Amino acid sequence: MLHLFTEAAPVFAYIGHHMDFDRGGWFWMMIMMIVGVILVALVVYLLVRALSQGQMIYKTADQESPLDIAKRRYAAGEISREDFERIKSDLKGGP
């Protein structure tokens, strides 16, 4: 087991020497981590925004006024003109 550590020591020394932590390499690693966090946050924000806008589109399409429903039913022939006029009058609060 000791043999593995003695063979690995030069490899770790080589890696440590070339990572250049003593001369500011840590600074660039920190900058790249911050950039990565910002990119992940931006992707999450854009996904949440896109999903919430999609829900708003569906909500407004589903919320028809009663008069719009009566107009659609009259246009489709589901109700007669008299029924439509009565519904319209009831919705306006008239006699």
Secondary structure as UniProt FT lines:
FT   HELIX           2..19
FT   HELIX           21..23
FT   HELIX           25..62
FT   HELIX           66..75
FT   TURN            76..77
FT   HELIX           81..92
//
